[in-house]
Amino acid sequence: MVRLKMDMMKNNLTARTGLHRRLKRYIWSLIALLALMQSSFVYAAQAVATVSKNIVAVNEVFQLTISIDDNVSTNALDLSPLEENFSLGRPNVSSGTTMINGAITRSTEWKVALATKEIGEFTIPSFRIGATTTEPIEISSLKNSNATKSQNTSQPDIRVDFDIDKDQLYVGESIRYTVRIRIGEQMSQATLIAPSGDGLEVKQVGDDRQTEPVLNGRRYLVITRDYQITAGKAGSILLRGAEFRGNVVKSGRGFGSTLRIPVEKQTGDLKLSVRDKPASYQGLWLPTQDLQLEQQWQPDSKEIRVGDPLTRTITLQIKNAEQSSLPNLTLQYPDKVKVYDEKPVYSTVNGYTVMTLKQVILPREQGELSLPALSINWWNTETSKQETSHIDGLKVTVLPGDSINNNINLPLLSEPTPATNNSEMTGTTEVQVVTDSGYWPWLTAFFAGLWIITTALWLKARASQKAPLVSSSSQSTTDIAPLEGMKQAIKDNHPIKVQAYYQQWSQKNPDHPQQEQLRQAVHVMMTAYFSKQPEKWDSTALMSLVQGTGQAGKITGKASAKVSALTPLVPSK
């Protein structure tokens, strides 16, 4: 019995001892696991920064790599401390998780391309990621790339040159300044700032010109831009050169990111010597290297008929001149003609500013007609002498026109403004705003149609020659009164006939109370039809006014004289 109790106690003790041992092993295993986890945590929290090289040239691209053994947010790294001394590209971020022999490894890595902005010793600062930081790195930036044999160079392959006509000019004179940019790099946000100087007006001329030449086996982009520089005052003026700015886009070879390196290139400054206007000069001040004045007549004939249009085209070319400096020209024509000026047309050809002025001249009376010449004084800046360019006038014989042309007396669509600077002009040249009528194409078309109508009526008259002759009293009743003629012409949509009938009525009724109203209404009609940009015209107002004028004549007892405004189109025998 005693032995049985002892065995039971022994067995209980053995069981307790085994349990204790198992518990002890479990505790140690748990401690080891916790230690392993702590060791793993400490290892994953380590961050390291490295560079591909720490001796570089200015603007030479190298790579900065920052890694941490953990999965963290891509925004956990702040690279802004680099911006003070380095140009940097967009970071390339990668992260991943691997398992080797049951061990799990996590990592996050940033790769960014850098380049120093200037010569000197610089420090890539330490970066904090979570609870850990990287070590700072020293970078030496040299003037050239002797420290490295890589293809990266210290200076971008960009060249900026300029040409200028001359560095001595007169007040008001313009010169040409040409900038050429040769680019052998990939660029972004490139811009060209114009040259400048006190008292100088700078204006770009035309569009940029681009070529892609191949030099020594390498393709370049060449951009050419022209500027026109006009001196506004005399003296010695510093012309600051044009400046090219932009970002060179570079990528580190195998670095996985690109960066934009700011670049600035400027042409050299230049001293300009600007002379004042000579005191002895007479006329409007036009300083230039060359001035050409030409003209054309159409038709080129010594004879013309009343009412037939004569077109005069004047071309003024001034080298390197501002459009605003070109004079607006008005010639003094005799009262025997009506003149319609179109707006001057401006263009630029081979460095010349060209003004083309077209005038349509309508003879109103038959006889000998002398049209004026034109002279322009200008200052030759090459010879430093005053010169005069001249075009001749024209002498023509005006023959009688047909019936309708003899009655045409069209009003000017707009009156020219008073001349300016007349005291400085010589000869017949005046500075004056030129008005625009754009009239001659419509007149030409009308007269061509009128000739066809005349021919048709003449053939019709020949066919009716065998009819009995009409007495003179009967013939007079067929004449059309001016107001009736105006009504019919309005219905037929013939503005020139309307104007001609109005002239007939106006001469017979100079004191009529509606004289001014009719004149203005006819003027509005002619402007709508024959301005450079014709407008749609409503005849209702003019028709009502003509009808009212006729009724007023009957009420007041004033007989409307039935004088034909347009002679019948049947040719006389």
C-alpha positions in Angstrom: 0.0 0.0 0.0 2.8 2.3 1.0 4.7 1.3 -2.2 1.6 2.2 -4.3 1.4 5.6 -2.9 5.1 6.3 -3.5 4.7 5.2 -7.1 1.8 7.6 -7.6 3.7 10.5 -6.1 6.7 9.7 -8.3 4.5 9.6 -11.4 2.9 13.0 -10.4 6.3 14.5 -10.0 7.4 13.2 -13.3 4.4 14.6 -15.0 4.9 18.0 -13.4 8.5 18.0 -14.4 7.6 17.3 -18.1 5.0 20.0 -18.1 7.5 22.4 -16.7 10.0 21.5 -19.3 7.5 21.9 -22.1 6.4 25.2 -20.7 10.0 26.3 -20.4 10.7 25.3 -24.0 7.6 27.2 -25.2 8.7 30.3 -23.3 12.1 30.2 -24.8 10.7 29.7 -28.3 8.4 32.7 -27.8 11.4 34.8 -26.6 13.4 33.7 -29.6 10.6 34.6 -32.0 10.2 38.0 -30.4 14.0 38.6 -30.7 13.9 37.5 -34.3 11.0 39.9 -35.0 12.8 42.7 -33.2 16.0 42.0 -35.2 14.0 41.9 -38.4 12.4 45.3 -37.6 15.6 46.9 -36.8 17.1 45.6 -40.0 14.1 46.8 -42.2 14.3 50.3 -40.7 17.8 51.0 -42.1 18.0 53.7 -44.9 21.0 54.2 -47.2 22.0 56.9 -49.7 24.5 56.4 -52.5 25.7 58.3 -55.6 27.1 57.1 -58.9 30.1 59.5 -58.5 31.1 62.3 -56.1 33.5 64.2 -58.4 31.5 65.7 -61.3 31.5 68.7 -63.7 29.0 71.5 -63.7 25.8 70.3 -65.3 27.1 66.7 -65.5 24.4 64.2 -64.7 24.9 61.7 -61.9 22.6 59.5 -59.9 21.5 59.6 -56.3 19.9 56.3 -54.9 18.1 56.2 -51.6 16.8 52.8 -50.3 15.1 51.5 -47.2 14.4 47.9 -46.3 10.7 48.3 -45.8 7.6 49.2 -47.7 6.9 52.9 -47.2 4.8 55.5 -49.0 6.4 57.0 -52.1 5.9 60.4 -50.5 7.9 59.5 -47.5 11.1 61.1 -49.0 11.4 64.9 -49.3 13.9 65.9 -52.0 13.3 69.7 -51.7 16.6 70.3 -49.8 18.5 69.4 -53.0 17.0 72.3 -55.0 19.3 75.0 -53.7 22.6 73.5 -55.1 21.4 70.9 -57.6 19.2 70.5 -60.6 17.1 67.3 -60.2 14.8 65.3 -62.4 11.7 63.4 -61.5 12.4 60.5 -59.1 11.9 57.0 -60.2 10.4 55.0 -57.3 10.2 51.2 -57.0 9.1 48.9 -54.1 8.8 45.1 -53.7 8.6 42.1 -51.4 10.6 38.9 -51.7 10.8 35.6 -49.7 14.0 33.5 -49.6 14.0 30.3 -47.4 11.0 31.5 -45.5 12.6 34.9 -44.8 10.5 37.9 -46.0 12.3 40.9 -47.3 10.7 44.3 -48.2 12.3 47.3 -49.8 11.6 50.8 -51.3 14.0 52.6 -53.5 14.3 56.1 -55.1 16.5 56.9 -58.0 16.9 60.6 -59.1 19.2 62.2 -61.6 21.2 65.2 -60.3 23.5 67.9 -61.7 25.4 70.6 -59.9 24.6 74.2 -60.8 28.0 75.7 -60.3 31.6 75.1 -59.3 32.3 74.3 -55.7 32.0 71.8 -52.8 28.4 70.7 -52.0 26.7 68.3 -49.6 23.8 66.0 -50.3 22.1 66.3 -46.9 20.8 63.4 -44.9 17.2 62.4 -45.5 14.8 61.2 -42.8 12.4 58.4 -43.6 10.3 57.4 -40.7 12.5 56.9 -37.7 15.8 56.5 -39.6 18.1 58.9 -41.6 20.7 58.6 -44.3 24.3 59.8 -44.1 25.2 63.0 -45.9 27.4 62.8 -49.0 30.1 65.3 -50.2 30.1 66.3 -53.9 32.9 68.1 -55.7 31.8 70.1 -58.7 34.6 71.1 -61.2 34.8 73.6 -64.0 35.1 70.9 -66.8 34.8 67.2 -67.2 38.4 66.3 -66.8 37.5 64.3 -63.8 35.4 62.0 -65.9 35.8 60.5 -69.4 32.0 60.1 -69.9 30.3 61.7 -72.8 28.6 64.3 -70.5 30.1 67.7 -70.9 30.0 70.7 -68.6 28.4 73.0 -71.1 25.2 72.2 -73.1 25.6 72.1 -76.9 23.8 75.4 -77.5 25.2 78.4 -79.4 23.7 81.9 -79.9 25.0 84.4 -82.5 23.8 87.6 -83.9 24.3 89.9 -86.9 23.5 93.6 -87.2 23.4 95.9 -90.2 25.6 98.6 -88.6 26.3 100.3 -85.3 26.0 103.9 -86.6 22.6 105.2 -87.5 20.3 108.3 -87.4 17.4 109.2 -85.2 14.3 107.6 -86.7 16.4 105.1 -88.8 15.8 101.4 -88.4 18.4 98.6 -88.6 18.0 94.8 -88.8 19.2 92.6 -85.9 19.3 88.9 -86.6 19.7 86.2 -84.0 20.6 82.6 -84.8 20.3 79.8 -82.2 22.0 76.4 -82.8 20.6 73.7 -80.5 22.1 70.3 -80.2 20.2 69.3 -77.0 16.7 68.3 -76.1 15.0 71.4 -74.8 11.9 72.3 -72.9 10.3 75.7 -72.2 12.7 77.6 -74.5 12.3 81.3 -75.1 14.2 84.2 -76.7 14.2 87.6 -75.1 14.5 90.5 -77.5 17.5 92.9 -77.4 16.8 96.2 -75.6 18.2 99.6 -75.0 17.3 103.0 -73.7 15.6 105.0 -76.5 15.4 102.0 -78.8 12.2 100.5 -80.2 12.6 96.8 -80.9 10.1 94.8 -83.0 10.2 91.3 -84.3 10.0 91.1 -88.1 8.3 88.1 -89.7 8.2 84.6 -88.3 11.0 82.4 -87.1 12.9 80.4 -89.7 14.0 76.8 -88.8 16.5 74.5 -90.4 18.0 71.2 -89.4 21.6 71.0 -90.7 23.9 68.0 -90.0 27.3 69.1 -88.6 30.1 66.6 -88.1 27.5 63.8 -88.2 25.2 65.4 -85.7 21.8 66.9 -86.4 21.1 70.4 -85.0 18.1 72.7 -84.9 18.9 76.2 -86.1 16.3 79.0 -85.4 16.7 82.4 -87.0 14.7 85.4 -85.8 14.9 89.0 -87.2 14.3 92.2 -85.1 13.9 95.7 -86.4 15.5 98.3 -84.1 14.6 102.0 -84.5 16.5 104.8 -82.7 14.3 107.3 -80.9 17.0 109.6 -79.6 20.5 110.7 -80.4 23.6 109.8 -78.5 25.6 106.7 -77.5 23.2 103.9 -76.6 24.0 100.5 -75.1 22.2 97.7 -76.9 21.8 94.7 -74.6 22.0 91.5 -76.5 19.2 89.0 -77.0 19.0 86.3 -74.4 18.0 82.6 -74.8 16.6 80.7 -71.9 15.3 77.2 -71.4 15.8 73.9 -69.8 18.1 71.2 -71.2 16.4 67.8 -70.7 19.0 65.2 -69.8 18.8 61.6 -68.6 21.5 59.7 -66.7 22.5 56.6 -68.6 20.8 53.8 -66.8 19.7 56.1 -64.1 16.0 55.6 -64.7 15.1 59.3 -64.5 15.5 62.6 -66.4 16.2 66.2 -65.2 15.9 69.6 -66.6 18.9 71.8 -66.4 18.3 75.6 -66.7 20.5 77.3 -69.3 20.9 80.9 -70.3 22.8 82.1 -73.3 23.1 85.8 -74.3 24.6 87.6 -77.3 27.1 90.3 -76.6 26.2 93.9 -75.8 26.9 96.6 -78.4 27.3 100.3 -78.4 25.2 102.2 -80.9 26.1 105.7 -82.1 22.9 107.5 -83.0 23.2 110.8 -85.0 20.6 113.6 -84.9 18.6 115.0 -87.8 20.8 117.5 -89.8 19.7 121.1 -89.3 19.9 121.7 -93.1 17.4 118.9 -94.0 14.2 120.0 -95.7 10.9 118.0 -95.7 9.5 115.1 -93.9 12.4 113.2 -92.1 12.9 109.9 -93.8 16.3 108.4 -92.9 17.0 105.1 -94.8 19.6 103.3 -96.8 17.4 103.1 -99.8 14.1 104.5 -101.0 12.4 103.5 -104.3 9.3 105.2 -105.8 7.5 103.7 -108.8 4.1 103.9 -110.5 1.9 102.2 -113.1 -0.9 103.5 -115.2 -3.8 101.4 -116.4 -4.7 101.8 -119.2 -1.3 103.2 -120.4 -2.8 105.5 -123.1 -2.6 109.1 -124.0 -6.4 109.3 -124.7 -9.3 108.5 -122.5 -13.0 109.2 -122.5 -15.1 111.1 -120.0 -16.2 108.8 -117.2 -13.8 106.0 -118.1 -11.7 104.9 -115.1 -7.9 105.5 -115.1 -6.0 103.5 -112.5 -2.8 104.8 -111.0 -0.8 102.5 -108.7 2.0 104.0 -106.7 4.6 101.8 -104.9 6.8 103.2 -102.2 9.7 100.9 -100.9 11.9 102.0 -97.9 14.6 99.7 -96.6 14.4 98.7 -92.9 11.6 101.2 -92.2 8.8 101.0 -89.7 5.4 101.0 -91.3 4.4 103.9 -89.0 7.2 106.0 -90.5 5.9 105.8 -94.1 4.1 108.9 -95.2 0.5 108.7 -96.3 0.5 110.5 -99.7 -2.2 112.7 -101.2 -1.7 114.4 -104.6 -3.5 117.6 -105.6 -5.6 116.6 -108.7 -7.5 119.1 -110.8 -11.2 119.7 -110.5 -11.8 118.1 -113.9 -11.5 114.6 -112.3 -12.9 112.6 -109.4 -10.3 110.6 -107.5 -11.1 107.5 -105.3 -8.2 106.2 -103.1 -8.1 102.7 -101.8 -6.4 102.0 -98.4 -2.7 101.5 -98.8 -1.5 97.9 -98.7 1.6 97.2 -96.6 4.1 94.3 -97.0 7.7 93.4 -96.3 9.9 92.1 -99.1 13.7 91.4 -98.8 14.1 93.9 -95.9 12.0 96.6 -97.6 8.8 97.9 -96.2 6.5 98.3 -99.2 3.4 100.5 -99.4 1.1 100.2 -102.4 -1.5 102.9 -103.1 -4.1 102.5 -105.8 -6.1 105.5 -107.1 -9.0 105.4 -109.6 -9.3 108.7 -111.6 -12.5 109.5 -113.4 -12.3 112.4 -115.9 -15.4 114.6 -115.8 -14.8 117.0 -118.7 -13.3 116.6 -122.2 -10.2 118.4 -123.2 -6.5 118.3 -122.2 -5.9 116.9 -118.7 -2.6 117.1 -116.7 -2.2 114.8 -113.8 0.3 115.7 -111.0 3.8 114.3 -110.4 5.0 113.2 -107.0 8.3 113.9 -105.2 9.6 112.6 -101.9 12.6 114.0 -100.0 14.6 111.5 -97.9 17.9 111.2 -96.2 20.4 108.7 -97.5 22.1 107.3 -94.4 24.8 105.6 -96.5 26.0 108.8 -98.2 24.8 111.2 -95.4 23.1 113.3 -98.1 19.5 114.5 -98.9 18.0 112.9 -102.0 14.7 113.2 -103.8 12.7 110.4 -105.5 10.3 111.4 -108.2 7.6 110.0 -110.4 6.2 111.9 -113.4 2.7 113.0 -113.9 0.6 112.2 -117.0 -0.9 114.3 -119.7 -3.9 112.8 -121.5 -6.5 113.9 -123.9 -10.1 113.4 -122.6 -12.5 112.6 -125.4 -16.3 112.9 -125.2 -17.8 109.9 -123.5 -21.2 108.3 -124.1 -24.4 109.8 -122.9 -24.5 108.2 -119.5 -20.8 109.0 -118.8 -21.3 112.6 -119.6 -23.8 112.9 -116.8 -21.9 111.1 -114.1 -20.9 113.3 -111.2 -20.3 111.0 -108.3 -19.7 112.4 -104.8 -16.6 111.4 -102.8 -17.5 108.7 -100.4 -15.5 110.3 -97.6 -13.6 113.5 -97.4 -9.8 113.3 -96.7 -8.6 114.6 -93.3 -6.5 117.7 -93.2 -2.8 117.3 -94.1 -0.2 117.2 -91.3 3.4 118.4 -91.3 2.8 120.4 -94.5 5.6 122.7 -93.6 8.1 119.8 -93.9 6.8 118.6 -97.3 8.1 119.7 -100.6 6.7 119.6 -104.1 3.1 118.2 -104.2 3.6 115.6 -101.5 1.4 116.0 -98.3 1.1 113.8 -95.2 -2.6 113.0 -95.0 -4.8 110.1 -94.0 -5.8 108.3 -97.2 -9.5 107.3 -97.6 -10.8 104.2 -99.3 -13.6 103.9 -101.7 -12.8 100.7 -103.6 -14.9 102.0 -106.4 -13.3 101.3 -109.7 -14.3 97.6 -110.2 -18.0 98.4 -109.9 -17.7 101.3 -112.4 -15.8 99.1 -114.9 -18.5 96.4 -114.7 -21.3 99.0 -115.0 -19.8 100.6 -118.1 -19.3 97.2 -119.7 -22.9 96.3 -119.1 -24.0 99.8 -120.3 -22.1 99.2 -123.6 -24.0 96.0 -124.2 -27.4 97.7 -123.5 -26.5 100.5 -125.8 -25.7 98.1 -128.6 -28.9 96.3 -128.1 -31.0 99.4 -128.2 -29.2 100.7 -131.3 -30.0 97.4 -133.1 -33.6 97.8 -132.0 -33.8 101.3 -133.3 -32.4 100.2 -136.7 -35.3 97.7 -136.9 -37.9 100.3 -136.2 -36.6 103.0 -138.6 -39.5 102.3 -141.0 -42.0 103.4 -138.3 -43.7 106.8 -138.8 -41.7 109.7 -137.3 -43.1 111.2 -134.1 -43.7 114.9 -133.9 -41.5 117.0 -131.7 -44.3 117.7 -129.2 -45.0 114.0 -128.9 -41.3 113.3 -128.5 -41.0 115.7 -125.6 -43.7 113.9 -123.6 -41.5 110.8 -123.6 -38.7 112.5 -121.8 -38.3 111.3 -118.2 -38.5 113.8 -115.4 -35.6 113.5 -112.9 -37.7 112.3 -110.0 -39.4 109.7 -112.2 -36.0 108.7 -113.5 -34.8 108.3 -109.9 -37.8 106.1 -109.0 -37.2 103.9 -112.0 -33.5 103.6 -111.3 -34.2 102.7 -107.7 -36.5 100.0 -108.8 -34.0 98.7 -111.3 -31.2 98.8 -108.7 -29.0 101.1 -110.7 -27.2 103.4 -108.2 -25.2 105.4 -110.8 -28.4 106.3 -112.7 -30.0 107.3 -109.4 -27.1 109.6 -108.7 -27.1 111.1 -112.2 -30.9 111.8 -112.1 -30.4 113.4 -108.7 -27.7 115.7 -110.1 -30.2 116.8 -112.8 -33.0 117.4 -110.2 -30.5 119.2 -107.9 -29.5 121.7 -110.6 -33.1 122.6 -111.4 -34.2 122.8 -107.7 -31.3 124.3 -105.8 -33.5 125.8 -103.1 -35.9 122.8 -102.6 -36.5 122.2 -98.9 -35.7 118.5 -99.3 -32.4 119.1 -101.2 -30.2 118.1 -98.2 -32.2 115.1 -97.3 -32.0 113.7 -100.8 -28.3 114.4 -101.0 -27.6 112.5 -97.8 -29.8 109.6 -98.9 -28.0 109.3 -102.3 -24.7 109.5 -100.5 -25.7 106.6 -98.2 -26.7 104.6 -101.2 -23.4 105.2 -103.0 -21.4 104.3 -99.9 -23.2 101.1 -99.4 -22.6 100.0 -103.0 -19.1 101.2 -103.8 -17.1 101.2 -100.6 -14.3 98.7 -100.2 -16.6 96.4 -98.3 -20.1 96.9 -99.9 -23.1 96.6 -97.6 -26.6 95.5 -98.2 -28.7 98.6 -98.9 -32.4 99.1 -98.3 -34.0 101.3 -101.0 -37.2 101.9 -99.0 -36.1 105.1 -97.3 -34.8 106.7 -100.6 -37.9 105.7 -102.5 -40.2 107.2 -99.9 -38.2 110.4 -99.9 -38.3 110.7 -103.7 -42.0 110.0 -103.8 -42.6 112.6 -101.0 -40.5 115.1 -102.9 -42.7 114.7 -106.0 -45.9 115.1 -104.0 -44.5 118.3 -102.3 -43.8 119.8 -105.8 -47.4 119.2 -106.9 -48.9 120.7 -103.7 -46.8 123.8 -103.9 -47.6 124.3 -107.5 -44.0 123.9 -108.6 -44.0 122.2 -111.9 -41.4 119.4 -112.2 -39.4 120.2 -115.3 -39.3 117.1 -117.5 -35.6 117.4 -118.4 -34.0 114.1 -119.4 -31.2 113.1 -117.0 -30.0 110.4 -119.4 -29.9 111.1 -123.1 -31.6 108.3 -125.1 -29.1 105.5 -125.8 -30.0 105.5 -129.6 -27.0 107.0 -131.4 -27.7 110.1 -133.3 -27.3 110.2 -137.1 
